[in-house]
Amino acid sequence: MARLPLALWLGLAALSLQAPPGGEPGPELPPLHYGENVIDLLEALNVTRSVRGVSRAPGPEPGAPAWRFRQRVPHLTLPWDYAVYLLASSPGALGFHFVARQSRGTAGTLISLVSPAAAARDGRPLLQLASSARADQLRLDYRAGPSMEPASLLFPGGSPLARGRWARLALDLRPHRLVLFVDCRPALLLERGGPRDALSLLLPLDLQVTFASLPGDAASKFL
């Protein structure tokens, strides 16, 4: 029997930014419902048109398109003007929203924010959301507090993407609060303590936002 290529089926990927008017929302709805500014990652990266290693496929619902990612897909880094937009917006919050199906037995990065200057010092990204279907783990790597020390959070309950089925995953990040939504329901709410534990959303001038991998690491591709 021929071996099927490892692949990611993706129906939606978006990045939202800025806190909504009137203060922080409660954890009733995913962040994209708050009327925030949203970057459609699939459109911004031309995934819906023509990218090597990506092909159109049936989506999670009849008539809904999806895109299948294979190993030969390149690292997909947002053009510089999108990074400038993020820097100019000075976000008080970041949100990520994905509708995806991860291949069984794989591990990879859903999205990464990298400063090449900071990575040259310690080899770590500013922010990285990674899912392992092998270990059934969802992990957030981030920078904590004013010192920007690297830190990691392993989400309890495993990865919603590790079951080989379509899942809707949303993450709302604020300095002192983190909310994870799975299939449009709040699955986890974490409140951060003092300034040392706060999640840093400071974005440097050399910011690089890469979808479905960590730049320079072929093994990090989300398939």
PyMOL commands that place a pseudoatom at each C-alpha (Angstrom):
pseudoatom trace, name=CA, resn=MET, resi=1, chain=A, elem=C, hetatm=0, pos=[0.000, 0.000, 0.000]
pseudoatom trace, name=CA, resn=ALA, resi=2, chain=A, elem=C, hetatm=0, pos=[1.363, 3.426, -0.941]
pseudoatom trace, name=CA, resn=ARG, resi=3, chain=A, elem=C, hetatm=0, pos=[2.221, 5.701, 1.967]
pseudoatom trace, name=CA, resn=LEU, resi=4, chain=A, elem=C, hetatm=0, pos=[0.019, 8.798, 2.070]
pseudoatom trace, name=CA, resn=PRO, resi=5, chain=A, elem=C, hetatm=0, pos=[1.896, 12.110, 2.320]
pseudoatom trace, name=CA, resn=LEU, resi=6, chain=A, elem=C, hetatm=0, pos=[1.648, 13.941, 5.619]
pseudoatom trace, name=CA, resn=ALA, resi=7, chain=A, elem=C, hetatm=0, pos=[-0.667, 16.894, 5.236]
pseudoatom trace, name=CA, resn=LEU, resi=8, chain=A, elem=C, hetatm=0, pos=[-2.571, 19.595, 7.086]
pseudoatom trace, name=CA, resn=TRP, resi=9, chain=A, elem=C, hetatm=0, pos=[-6.127, 20.390, 6.038]
pseudoatom trace, name=CA, resn=LEU, resi=10, chain=A, elem=C, hetatm=0, pos=[-6.883, 24.029, 6.795]
pseudoatom trace, name=CA, resn=GLY, resi=11, chain=A, elem=C, hetatm=0, pos=[-10.217, 25.812, 6.526]
pseudoatom trace, name=CA, resn=LEU, resi=12, chain=A, elem=C, hetatm=0, pos=[-9.457, 29.125, 8.243]
pseudoatom trace, name=CA, resn=ALA, resi=13, chain=A, elem=C, hetatm=0, pos=[-6.529, 30.957, 9.803]
pseudoatom trace, name=CA, resn=ALA, resi=14, chain=A, elem=C, hetatm=0, pos=[-6.661, 34.479, 11.152]
pseudoatom trace, name=CA, resn=LEU, resi=15, chain=A, elem=C, hetatm=0, pos=[-4.847, 36.844, 13.488]
pseudoatom trace, name=CA, resn=SER, resi=16, chain=A, elem=C, hetatm=0, pos=[-6.779, 39.523, 15.374]
pseudoatom trace, name=CA, resn=LEU, resi=17, chain=A, elem=C, hetatm=0, pos=[-5.381, 42.432, 17.339]
pseudoatom trace, name=CA, resn=GLN, resi=18, chain=A, elem=C, hetatm=0, pos=[-6.230, 45.342, 19.654]
pseudoatom trace, name=CA, resn=ALA, resi=19, chain=A, elem=C, hetatm=0, pos=[-8.524, 45.280, 22.645]
pseudoatom trace, name=CA, resn=PRO, resi=20, chain=A, elem=C, hetatm=0, pos=[-12.164, 45.993, 21.773]
pseudoatom trace, name=CA, resn=PRO, resi=21, chain=A, elem=C, hetatm=0, pos=[-13.829, 49.212, 22.944]
pseudoatom trace, name=CA, resn=GLY, resi=22, chain=A, elem=C, hetatm=0, pos=[-15.257, 49.222, 26.437]
pseudoatom trace, name=CA, resn=GLY, resi=23, chain=A, elem=C, hetatm=0, pos=[-12.689, 47.046, 28.168]
pseudoatom trace, name=CA, resn=GLU, resi=24, chain=A, elem=C, hetatm=0, pos=[-11.901, 43.372, 28.041]
pseudoatom trace, name=CA, resn=PRO, resi=25, chain=A, elem=C, hetatm=0, pos=[-14.663, 40.966, 26.947]
pseudoatom trace, name=CA, resn=GLY, resi=26, chain=A, elem=C, hetatm=0, pos=[-15.749, 37.963, 28.916]
pseudoatom trace, name=CA, resn=PRO, resi=27, chain=A, elem=C, hetatm=0, pos=[-14.922, 34.456, 27.732]
pseudoatom trace, name=CA, resn=GLU, resi=28, chain=A, elem=C, hetatm=0, pos=[-18.291, 33.796, 26.063]
pseudoatom trace, name=CA, resn=LEU, resi=29, chain=A, elem=C, hetatm=0, pos=[-17.225, 34.026, 22.407]
pseudoatom trace, name=CA, resn=PRO, resi=30, chain=A, elem=C, hetatm=0, pos=[-14.031, 33.525, 20.408]
pseudoatom trace, name=CA, resn=PRO, resi=31, chain=A, elem=C, hetatm=0, pos=[-11.976, 36.716, 19.943]
pseudoatom trace, name=CA, resn=LEU, resi=32, chain=A, elem=C, hetatm=0, pos=[-12.909, 37.194, 16.283]
pseudoatom trace, name=CA, resn=HIS, resi=33, chain=A, elem=C, hetatm=0, pos=[-16.464, 38.040, 17.381]
pseudoatom trace, name=CA, resn=TYR, resi=34, chain=A, elem=C, hetatm=0, pos=[-15.324, 41.180, 19.166]
pseudoatom trace, name=CA, resn=GLY, resi=35, chain=A, elem=C, hetatm=0, pos=[-15.063, 43.383, 16.086]
pseudoatom trace, name=CA, resn=GLU, resi=36, chain=A, elem=C, hetatm=0, pos=[-11.276, 43.575, 16.272]
pseudoatom trace, name=CA, resn=ASN, resi=37, chain=A, elem=C, hetatm=0, pos=[-8.963, 44.194, 13.337]
pseudoatom trace, name=CA, resn=VAL, resi=38, chain=A, elem=C, hetatm=0, pos=[-8.342, 40.861, 11.651]
pseudoatom trace, name=CA, resn=ILE, resi=39, chain=A, elem=C, hetatm=0, pos=[-5.650, 39.652, 9.250]
pseudoatom trace, name=CA, resn=ASP, resi=40, chain=A, elem=C, hetatm=0, pos=[-6.788, 36.701, 7.127]
pseudoatom trace, name=CA, resn=LEU, resi=41, chain=A, elem=C, hetatm=0, pos=[-3.543, 34.735, 7.030]
pseudoatom trace, name=CA, resn=LEU, resi=42, chain=A, elem=C, hetatm=0, pos=[-4.600, 32.551, 4.099]
pseudoatom trace, name=CA, resn=GLU, resi=43, chain=A, elem=C, hetatm=0, pos=[-5.330, 35.607, 1.954]
pseudoatom trace, name=CA, resn=ALA, resi=44, chain=A, elem=C, hetatm=0, pos=[-2.314, 37.605, 3.130]
pseudoatom trace, name=CA, resn=LEU, resi=45, chain=A, elem=C, hetatm=0, pos=[0.008, 34.714, 2.265]
pseudoatom trace, name=CA, resn=ASN, resi=46, chain=A, elem=C, hetatm=0, pos=[-1.684, 33.934, -1.098]
pseudoatom trace, name=CA, resn=VAL, resi=47, chain=A, elem=C, hetatm=0, pos=[-2.534, 30.432, 0.132]
pseudoatom trace, name=CA, resn=THR, resi=48, chain=A, elem=C, hetatm=0, pos=[-5.986, 30.674, -1.485]
pseudoatom trace, name=CA, resn=ARG, resi=49, chain=A, elem=C, hetatm=0, pos=[-4.383, 31.320, -4.882]
pseudoatom trace, name=CA, resn=SER, resi=50, chain=A, elem=C, hetatm=0, pos=[-1.050, 29.640, -5.556]
pseudoatom trace, name=CA, resn=VAL, resi=51, chain=A, elem=C, hetatm=0, pos=[1.604, 28.399, -3.126]
pseudoatom trace, name=CA, resn=ARG, resi=52, chain=A, elem=C, hetatm=0, pos=[3.928, 25.457, -3.743]
pseudoatom trace, name=CA, resn=GLY, resi=53, chain=A, elem=C, hetatm=0, pos=[2.934, 22.436, -1.650]
pseudoatom trace, name=CA, resn=VAL, resi=54, chain=A, elem=C, hetatm=0, pos=[-0.643, 23.647, -1.078]
pseudoatom trace, name=CA, resn=SER, resi=55, chain=A, elem=C, hetatm=0, pos=[-3.718, 22.272, -2.855]
pseudoatom trace, name=CA, resn=ARG, resi=56, chain=A, elem=C, hetatm=0, pos=[-7.452, 22.862, -2.538]
pseudoatom trace, name=CA, resn=ALA, resi=57, chain=A, elem=C, hetatm=0, pos=[-9.417, 20.173, -0.666]
pseudoatom trace, name=CA, resn=PRO, resi=58, chain=A, elem=C, hetatm=0, pos=[-12.901, 19.578, 0.795]
pseudoatom trace, name=CA, resn=GLY, resi=59, chain=A, elem=C, hetatm=0, pos=[-13.517, 21.510, 4.002]
pseudoatom trace, name=CA, resn=PRO, resi=60, chain=A, elem=C, hetatm=0, pos=[-15.172, 20.623, 7.306]
pseudoatom trace, name=CA, resn=GLU, resi=61, chain=A, elem=C, hetatm=0, pos=[-18.641, 21.380, 5.919]
pseudoatom trace, name=CA, resn=PRO, resi=62, chain=A, elem=C, hetatm=0, pos=[-20.237, 20.760, 2.498]
pseudoatom trace, name=CA, resn=GLY, resi=63, chain=A, elem=C, hetatm=0, pos=[-19.289, 23.573, 0.142]
pseudoatom trace, name=CA, resn=ALA, resi=64, chain=A, elem=C, hetatm=0, pos=[-16.657, 24.982, 2.507]
pseudoatom trace, name=CA, resn=PRO, resi=65, chain=A, elem=C, hetatm=0, pos=[-13.194, 24.976, 0.896]
pseudoatom trace, name=CA, resn=ALA, resi=66, chain=A, elem=C, hetatm=0, pos=[-9.988, 23.995, 2.654]
pseudoatom trace, name=CA, resn=TRP, resi=67, chain=A, elem=C, hetatm=0, pos=[-6.323, 23.872, 1.717]
pseudoatom trace, name=CA, resn=ARG, resi=68, chain=A, elem=C, hetatm=0, pos=[-4.029, 20.885, 2.122]
pseudoatom trace, name=CA, resn=PHE, resi=69, chain=A, elem=C, hetatm=0, pos=[-0.437, 21.595, 3.225]
pseudoatom trace, name=CA, resn=ARG, resi=70, chain=A, elem=C, hetatm=0, pos=[2.354, 19.124, 2.388]
pseudoatom trace, name=CA, resn=GLN, resi=71, chain=A, elem=C, hetatm=0, pos=[5.980, 18.916, 3.484]
pseudoatom trace, name=CA, resn=ARG, resi=72, chain=A, elem=C, hetatm=0, pos=[7.292, 20.870, 0.489]
pseudoatom trace, name=CA, resn=VAL, resi=73, chain=A, elem=C, hetatm=0, pos=[5.343, 24.018, 1.414]
pseudoatom trace, name=CA, resn=PRO, resi=74, chain=A, elem=C, hetatm=0, pos=[7.818, 26.877, 2.099]
pseudoatom trace, name=CA, resn=HIS, resi=75, chain=A, elem=C, hetatm=0, pos=[7.957, 28.862, 5.331]
pseudoatom trace, name=CA, resn=LEU, resi=76, chain=A, elem=C, hetatm=0, pos=[5.043, 31.305, 5.074]
pseudoatom trace, name=CA, resn=THR, resi=77, chain=A, elem=C, hetatm=0, pos=[6.108, 34.641, 6.582]
pseudoatom trace, name=CA, resn=LEU, resi=78, chain=A, elem=C, hetatm=0, pos=[3.797, 37.652, 6.356]
pseudoatom trace, name=CA, resn=PRO, resi=79, chain=A, elem=C, hetatm=0, pos=[5.006, 40.479, 4.097]
pseudoatom trace, name=CA, resn=TRP, resi=80, chain=A, elem=C, hetatm=0, pos=[6.725, 43.347, 5.886]
pseudoatom trace, name=CA, resn=ASP, resi=81, chain=A, elem=C, hetatm=0, pos=[3.764, 45.720, 5.491]
pseudoatom trace, name=CA, resn=TYR, resi=82, chain=A, elem=C, hetatm=0, pos=[1.646, 43.443, 7.696]
pseudoatom trace, name=CA, resn=ALA, resi=83, chain=A, elem=C, hetatm=0, pos=[4.357, 43.487, 10.375]
pseudoatom trace, name=CA, resn=VAL, resi=84, chain=A, elem=C, hetatm=0, pos=[4.406, 47.294, 10.142]
pseudoatom trace, name=CA, resn=TYR, resi=85, chain=A, elem=C, hetatm=0, pos=[0.622, 47.293, 10.582]
pseudoatom trace, name=CA, resn=LEU, resi=86, chain=A, elem=C, hetatm=0, pos=[0.956, 45.197, 13.733]
pseudoatom trace, name=CA, resn=LEU, resi=87, chain=A, elem=C, hetatm=0, pos=[3.647, 47.493, 15.104]
pseudoatom trace, name=CA, resn=ALA, resi=88, chain=A, elem=C, hetatm=0, pos=[1.631, 50.627, 14.323]
pseudoatom trace, name=CA, resn=SER, resi=89, chain=A, elem=C, hetatm=0, pos=[-1.483, 49.180, 15.955]
pseudoatom trace, name=CA, resn=SER, resi=90, chain=A, elem=C, hetatm=0, pos=[0.314, 48.628, 19.285]
pseudoatom trace, name=CA, resn=PRO, resi=91, chain=A, elem=C, hetatm=0, pos=[-2.009, 45.760, 20.206]
pseudoatom trace, name=CA, resn=GLY, resi=92, chain=A, elem=C, hetatm=0, pos=[-3.186, 45.373, 23.788]
pseudoatom trace, name=CA, resn=ALA, resi=93, chain=A, elem=C, hetatm=0, pos=[-4.268, 41.867, 22.848]
pseudoatom trace, name=CA, resn=LEU, resi=94, chain=A, elem=C, hetatm=0, pos=[-3.587, 39.250, 20.207]
pseudoatom trace, name=CA, resn=GLY, resi=95, chain=A, elem=C, hetatm=0, pos=[-5.998, 36.598, 19.024]
pseudoatom trace, name=CA, resn=PHE, resi=96, chain=A, elem=C, hetatm=0, pos=[-5.556, 33.567, 16.791]
pseudoatom trace, name=CA, resn=HIS, resi=97, chain=A, elem=C, hetatm=0, pos=[-8.353, 31.596, 15.154]
pseudoatom trace, name=CA, resn=PHE, resi=98, chain=A, elem=C, hetatm=0, pos=[-7.826, 28.356, 13.233]
pseudoatom trace, name=CA, resn=VAL, resi=99, chain=A, elem=C, hetatm=0, pos=[-10.075, 25.724, 11.693]
pseudoatom trace, name=CA, resn=ALA, resi=100, chain=A, elem=C, hetatm=0, pos=[-7.721, 22.830, 11.017]
pseudoatom trace, name=CA, resn=ARG, resi=101, chain=A, elem=C, hetatm=0, pos=[-7.154, 19.097, 10.912]
pseudoatom trace, name=CA, resn=GLN, resi=102, chain=A, elem=C, hetatm=0, pos=[-3.688, 17.856, 11.884]
pseudoatom trace, name=CA, resn=SER, resi=103, chain=A, elem=C, hetatm=0, pos=[-2.197, 14.672, 10.467]
pseudoatom trace, name=CA, resn=ARG, resi=104, chain=A, elem=C, hetatm=0, pos=[-1.891, 11.836, 12.967]
pseudoatom trace, name=CA, resn=GLY, resi=105, chain=A, elem=C, hetatm=0, pos=[1.544, 11.319, 14.470]
pseudoatom trace, name=CA, resn=THR, resi=106, chain=A, elem=C, hetatm=0, pos=[2.853, 14.783, 13.561]
pseudoatom trace, name=CA, resn=ALA, resi=107, chain=A, elem=C, hetatm=0, pos=[4.016, 17.791, 15.570]
pseudoatom trace, name=CA, resn=GLY, resi=108, chain=A, elem=C, hetatm=0, pos=[4.321, 21.354, 14.339]
pseudoatom trace, name=CA, resn=THR, resi=109, chain=A, elem=C, hetatm=0, pos=[3.924, 25.080, 14.873]
pseudoatom trace, name=CA, resn=LEU, resi=110, chain=A, elem=C, hetatm=0, pos=[0.602, 26.754, 14.107]
pseudoatom trace, name=CA, resn=ILE, resi=111, chain=A, elem=C, hetatm=0, pos=[2.000, 30.271, 14.232]
pseudoatom trace, name=CA, resn=SER, resi=112, chain=A, elem=C, hetatm=0, pos=[5.204, 31.965, 15.371]
pseudoatom trace, name=CA, resn=LEU, resi=113, chain=A, elem=C, hetatm=0, pos=[6.275, 35.543, 16.060]
pseudoatom trace, name=CA, resn=VAL, resi=114, chain=A, elem=C, hetatm=0, pos=[10.044, 35.940, 15.867]
pseudoatom trace, name=CA, resn=SER, resi=115, chain=A, elem=C, hetatm=0, pos=[12.580, 38.706, 16.411]
pseudoatom trace, name=CA, resn=PRO, resi=116, chain=A, elem=C, hetatm=0, pos=[15.789, 37.684, 14.596]
pseudoatom trace, name=CA, resn=ALA, resi=117, chain=A, elem=C, hetatm=0, pos=[17.809, 39.846, 17.019]
pseudoatom trace, name=CA, resn=ALA, resi=118, chain=A, elem=C, hetatm=0, pos=[16.294, 38.172, 20.095]
pseudoatom trace, name=CA, resn=ALA, resi=119, chain=A, elem=C, hetatm=0, pos=[16.554, 34.716, 18.498]
pseudoatom trace, name=CA, resn=ALA, resi=120, chain=A, elem=C, hetatm=0, pos=[20.266, 35.312, 17.864]
pseudoatom trace, name=CA, resn=ARG, resi=121, chain=A, elem=C, hetatm=0, pos=[20.717, 35.804, 21.618]
pseudoatom trace, name=CA, resn=ASP, resi=122, chain=A, elem=C, hetatm=0, pos=[18.743, 32.843, 22.993]
pseudoatom trace, name=CA, resn=GLY, resi=123, chain=A, elem=C, hetatm=0, pos=[17.369, 30.883, 20.015]
pseudoatom trace, name=CA, resn=ARG, resi=124, chain=A, elem=C, hetatm=0, pos=[13.749, 31.320, 21.135]
pseudoatom trace, name=CA, resn=PRO, resi=125, chain=A, elem=C, hetatm=0, pos=[10.731, 32.919, 19.403]
pseudoatom trace, name=CA, resn=LEU, resi=126, chain=A, elem=C, hetatm=0, pos=[8.755, 35.785, 20.916]
pseudoatom trace, name=CA, resn=LEU, resi=127, chain=A, elem=C, hetatm=0, pos=[5.591, 33.706, 20.652]
pseudoatom trace, name=CA, resn=GLN, resi=128, chain=A, elem=C, hetatm=0, pos=[4.864, 30.237, 19.323]
pseudoatom trace, name=CA, resn=LEU, resi=129, chain=A, elem=C, hetatm=0, pos=[1.755, 28.050, 19.376]
pseudoatom trace, name=CA, resn=ALA, resi=130, chain=A, elem=C, hetatm=0, pos=[2.591, 24.408, 18.689]
pseudoatom trace, name=CA, resn=SER, resi=131, chain=A, elem=C, hetatm=0, pos=[0.513, 21.220, 18.570]
pseudoatom trace, name=CA, resn=SER, resi=132, chain=A, elem=C, hetatm=0, pos=[1.758, 17.632, 18.827]
pseudoatom trace, name=CA, resn=ALA, resi=133, chain=A, elem=C, hetatm=0, pos=[-0.577, 14.882, 17.675]
pseudoatom trace, name=CA, resn=ARG, resi=134, chain=A, elem=C, hetatm=0, pos=[2.095, 12.373, 18.738]
pseudoatom trace, name=CA, resn=ALA, resi=135, chain=A, elem=C, hetatm=0, pos=[2.183, 13.484, 22.372]
pseudoatom trace, name=CA, resn=ASP, resi=136, chain=A, elem=C, hetatm=0, pos=[-1.339, 15.008, 22.461]
pseudoatom trace, name=CA, resn=GLN, resi=137, chain=A, elem=C, hetatm=0, pos=[0.049, 18.365, 23.618]
pseudoatom trace, name=CA, resn=LEU, resi=138, chain=A, elem=C, hetatm=0, pos=[-0.719, 22.010, 22.888]
pseudoatom trace, name=CA, resn=ARG, resi=139, chain=A, elem=C, hetatm=0, pos=[2.084, 24.389, 23.932]
pseudoatom trace, name=CA, resn=LEU, resi=140, chain=A, elem=C, hetatm=0, pos=[2.481, 28.150, 24.009]
pseudoatom trace, name=CA, resn=ASP, resi=141, chain=A, elem=C, hetatm=0, pos=[6.002, 29.600, 24.081]
pseudoatom trace, name=CA, resn=TYR, resi=142, chain=A, elem=C, hetatm=0, pos=[6.113, 33.280, 24.992]
pseudoatom trace, name=CA, resn=ARG, resi=143, chain=A, elem=C, hetatm=0, pos=[8.122, 36.054, 26.665]
pseudoatom trace, name=CA, resn=ALA, resi=144, chain=A, elem=C, hetatm=0, pos=[7.286, 36.893, 30.275]
pseudoatom trace, name=CA, resn=GLY, resi=145, chain=A, elem=C, hetatm=0, pos=[7.432, 40.186, 32.129]
pseudoatom trace, name=CA, resn=PRO, resi=146, chain=A, elem=C, hetatm=0, pos=[9.535, 43.274, 31.483]
pseudoatom trace, name=CA, resn=SER, resi=147, chain=A, elem=C, hetatm=0, pos=[12.695, 41.154, 31.261]
pseudoatom trace, name=CA, resn=MET, resi=148, chain=A, elem=C, hetatm=0, pos=[11.267, 39.264, 28.235]
pseudoatom trace, name=CA, resn=GLU, resi=149, chain=A, elem=C, hetatm=0, pos=[12.510, 35.944, 29.610]
pseudoatom trace, name=CA, resn=PRO, resi=150, chain=A, elem=C, hetatm=0, pos=[11.446, 32.892, 27.533]
pseudoatom trace, name=CA, resn=ALA, resi=151, chain=A, elem=C, hetatm=0, pos=[8.605, 30.896, 29.133]
pseudoatom trace, name=CA, resn=SER, resi=152, chain=A, elem=C, hetatm=0, pos=[6.306, 28.036, 28.127]
pseudoatom trace, name=CA, resn=LEU, resi=153, chain=A, elem=C, hetatm=0, pos=[2.803, 26.886, 28.963]
pseudoatom trace, name=CA, resn=LEU, resi=154, chain=A, elem=C, hetatm=0, pos=[1.544, 23.356, 28.342]
pseudoatom trace, name=CA, resn=PHE, resi=155, chain=A, elem=C, hetatm=0, pos=[-2.246, 23.448, 28.053]
pseudoatom trace, name=CA, resn=PRO, resi=156, chain=A, elem=C, hetatm=0, pos=[-4.064, 20.917, 30.246]
pseudoatom trace, name=CA, resn=GLY, resi=157, chain=A, elem=C, hetatm=0, pos=[-6.293, 18.440, 28.440]
pseudoatom trace, name=CA, resn=GLY, resi=158, chain=A, elem=C, hetatm=0, pos=[-4.026, 17.886, 25.445]
pseudoatom trace, name=CA, resn=SER, resi=159, chain=A, elem=C, hetatm=0, pos=[-4.331, 19.287, 21.925]
pseudoatom trace, name=CA, resn=PRO, resi=160, chain=A, elem=C, hetatm=0, pos=[-7.782, 19.615, 20.301]
pseudoatom trace, name=CA, resn=LEU, resi=161, chain=A, elem=C, hetatm=0, pos=[-6.011, 18.986, 16.978]
pseudoatom trace, name=CA, resn=ALA, resi=162, chain=A, elem=C, hetatm=0, pos=[-4.511, 15.631, 18.009]
pseudoatom trace, name=CA, resn=ARG, resi=163, chain=A, elem=C, hetatm=0, pos=[-7.593, 13.506, 17.222]
pseudoatom trace, name=CA, resn=GLY, resi=164, chain=A, elem=C, hetatm=0, pos=[-7.279, 13.509, 13.449]
pseudoatom trace, name=CA, resn=ARG, resi=165, chain=A, elem=C, hetatm=0, pos=[-10.530, 15.436, 12.980]
pseudoatom trace, name=CA, resn=TRP, resi=166, chain=A, elem=C, hetatm=0, pos=[-11.522, 18.995, 12.185]
pseudoatom trace, name=CA, resn=ALA, resi=167, chain=A, elem=C, hetatm=0, pos=[-11.339, 21.353, 15.143]
pseudoatom trace, name=CA, resn=ARG, resi=168, chain=A, elem=C, hetatm=0, pos=[-11.935, 25.064, 15.621]
pseudoatom trace, name=CA, resn=LEU, resi=169, chain=A, elem=C, hetatm=0, pos=[-9.280, 26.553, 17.877]
pseudoatom trace, name=CA, resn=ALA, resi=170, chain=A, elem=C, hetatm=0, pos=[-9.113, 30.164, 19.076]
pseudoatom trace, name=CA, resn=LEU, resi=171, chain=A, elem=C, hetatm=0, pos=[-6.718, 31.786, 21.514]
pseudoatom trace, name=CA, resn=ASP, resi=172, chain=A, elem=C, hetatm=0, pos=[-7.153, 35.223, 23.106]
pseudoatom trace, name=CA, resn=LEU, resi=173, chain=A, elem=C, hetatm=0, pos=[-3.915, 36.571, 24.609]
pseudoatom trace, name=CA, resn=ARG, resi=174, chain=A, elem=C, hetatm=0, pos=[-3.609, 39.556, 26.955]
pseudoatom trace, name=CA, resn=PRO, resi=175, chain=A, elem=C, hetatm=0, pos=[-0.774, 40.415, 29.344]
pseudoatom trace, name=CA, resn=HIS, resi=176, chain=A, elem=C, hetatm=0, pos=[-2.622, 39.103, 32.407]
pseudoatom trace, name=CA, resn=ARG, resi=177, chain=A, elem=C, hetatm=0, pos=[-5.158, 36.748, 30.867]
pseudoatom trace, name=CA, resn=LEU, resi=178, chain=A, elem=C, hetatm=0, pos=[-5.284, 33.873, 28.407]
pseudoatom trace, name=CA, resn=VAL, resi=179, chain=A, elem=C, hetatm=0, pos=[-8.464, 32.271, 27.047]
pseudoatom trace, name=CA, resn=LEU, resi=180, chain=A, elem=C, hetatm=0, pos=[-8.552, 29.135, 24.892]
pseudoatom trace, name=CA, resn=PHE, resi=181, chain=A, elem=C, hetatm=0, pos=[-11.675, 28.324, 22.875]
pseudoatom trace, name=CA, resn=VAL, resi=182, chain=A, elem=C, hetatm=0, pos=[-12.329, 24.912, 21.316]
pseudoatom trace, name=CA, resn=ASP, resi=183, chain=A, elem=C, hetatm=0, pos=[-15.189, 24.564, 18.830]
pseudoatom trace, name=CA, resn=CYS, resi=184, chain=A, elem=C, hetatm=0, pos=[-16.484, 28.017, 19.896]
pseudoatom trace, name=CA, resn=ARG, resi=185, chain=A, elem=C, hetatm=0, pos=[-16.673, 27.104, 23.597]
pseudoatom trace, name=CA, resn=PRO, resi=186, chain=A, elem=C, hetatm=0, pos=[-14.325, 28.457, 26.291]
pseudoatom trace, name=CA, resn=ALA, resi=187, chain=A, elem=C, hetatm=0, pos=[-12.099, 25.535, 27.270]
pseudoatom trace, name=CA, resn=LEU, resi=188, chain=A, elem=C, hetatm=0, pos=[-9.544, 27.269, 29.486]
pseudoatom trace, name=CA, resn=LEU, resi=189, chain=A, elem=C, hetatm=0, pos=[-9.214, 30.605, 31.265]
pseudoatom trace, name=CA, resn=LEU, resi=190, chain=A, elem=C, hetatm=0, pos=[-5.915, 31.491, 32.920]
pseudoatom trace, name=CA, resn=GLU, resi=191, chain=A, elem=C, hetatm=0, pos=[-5.322, 34.668, 34.893]
pseudoatom trace, name=CA, resn=ARG, resi=192, chain=A, elem=C, hetatm=0, pos=[-1.704, 35.765, 35.206]
pseudoatom trace, name=CA, resn=GLY, resi=193, chain=A, elem=C, hetatm=0, pos=[-0.359, 37.225, 38.460]
pseudoatom trace, name=CA, resn=GLY, resi=194, chain=A, elem=C, hetatm=0, pos=[2.140, 40.046, 38.900]
pseudoatom trace, name=CA, resn=PRO, resi=195, chain=A, elem=C, hetatm=0, pos=[4.250, 41.820, 36.278]
pseudoatom trace, name=CA, resn=ARG, resi=196, chain=A, elem=C, hetatm=0, pos=[6.897, 39.085, 36.280]
pseudoatom trace, name=CA, resn=ASP, resi=197, chain=A, elem=C, hetatm=0, pos=[4.323, 36.533, 35.089]
pseudoatom trace, name=CA, resn=ALA, resi=198, chain=A, elem=C, hetatm=0, pos=[2.647, 38.819, 32.540]
pseudoatom trace, name=CA, resn=LEU, resi=199, chain=A, elem=C, hetatm=0, pos=[2.727, 37.742, 28.917]
pseudoatom trace, name=CA, resn=SER, resi=200, chain=A, elem=C, hetatm=0, pos=[4.703, 40.345, 26.979]
pseudoatom trace, name=CA, resn=LEU, resi=201, chain=A, elem=C, hetatm=0, pos=[3.040, 41.696, 23.835]
pseudoatom trace, name=CA, resn=LEU, resi=202, chain=A, elem=C, hetatm=0, pos=[5.873, 44.106, 23.038]
pseudoatom trace, name=CA, resn=LEU, resi=203, chain=A, elem=C, hetatm=0, pos=[6.560, 43.779, 19.309]
pseudoatom trace, name=CA, resn=PRO, resi=204, chain=A, elem=C, hetatm=0, pos=[10.037, 44.782, 18.044]
pseudoatom trace, name=CA, resn=LEU, resi=205, chain=A, elem=C, hetatm=0, pos=[10.879, 46.509, 14.767]
pseudoatom trace, name=CA, resn=ASP, resi=206, chain=A, elem=C, hetatm=0, pos=[12.343, 43.313, 13.293]
pseudoatom trace, name=CA, resn=LEU, resi=207, chain=A, elem=C, hetatm=0, pos=[9.118, 41.341, 13.894]
pseudoatom trace, name=CA, resn=GLN, resi=208, chain=A, elem=C, hetatm=0, pos=[8.469, 38.333, 11.636]
pseudoatom trace, name=CA, resn=VAL, resi=209, chain=A, elem=C, hetatm=0, pos=[5.090, 36.565, 11.699]
pseudoatom trace, name=CA, resn=THR, resi=210, chain=A, elem=C, hetatm=0, pos=[5.191, 33.066, 10.209]
pseudoatom trace, name=CA, resn=PHE, resi=211, chain=A, elem=C, hetatm=0, pos=[2.222, 30.777, 9.703]
pseudoatom trace, name=CA, resn=ALA, resi=212, chain=A, elem=C, hetatm=0, pos=[2.369, 26.973, 10.105]
pseudoatom trace, name=CA, resn=SER, resi=213, chain=A, elem=C, hetatm=0, pos=[6.078, 26.780, 11.001]
pseudoatom trace, name=CA, resn=LEU, resi=214, chain=A, elem=C, hetatm=0, pos=[9.026, 28.340, 12.814]
pseudoatom trace, name=CA, resn=PRO, resi=215, chain=A, elem=C, hetatm=0, pos=[11.419, 29.985, 10.307]
pseudoatom trace, name=CA, resn=GLY, resi=216, chain=A, elem=C, hetatm=0, pos=[14.591, 28.011, 9.745]
pseudoatom trace, name=CA, resn=ASP, resi=217, chain=A, elem=C, hetatm=0, pos=[13.193, 24.811, 11.279]
pseudoatom trace, name=CA, resn=ALA, resi=218, chain=A, elem=C, hetatm=0, pos=[11.839, 22.414, 8.638]
pseudoatom trace, name=CA, resn=ALA, resi=219, chain=A, elem=C, hetatm=0, pos=[10.767, 19.961, 11.350]
pseudoatom trace, name=CA, resn=SER, resi=220, chain=A, elem=C, hetatm=0, pos=[8.408, 22.600, 12.790]
pseudoatom trace, name=CA, resn=LYS, resi=221, chain=A, elem=C, hetatm=0, pos=[6.049, 22.576, 9.788]
pseudoatom trace, name=CA, resn=PHE, resi=222, chain=A, elem=C, hetatm=0, pos=[2.455, 22.013, 10.830]
pseudoatom trace, name=CA, resn=LEU, resi=223, chain=A, elem=C, hetatm=0, pos=[1.140, 19.146, 8.682]
for i in range(1, 223): cmd.bond("trace and resi %d" % i, "trace and resi %d" % (i + 1))
show_as sticks, trace
zoom trace
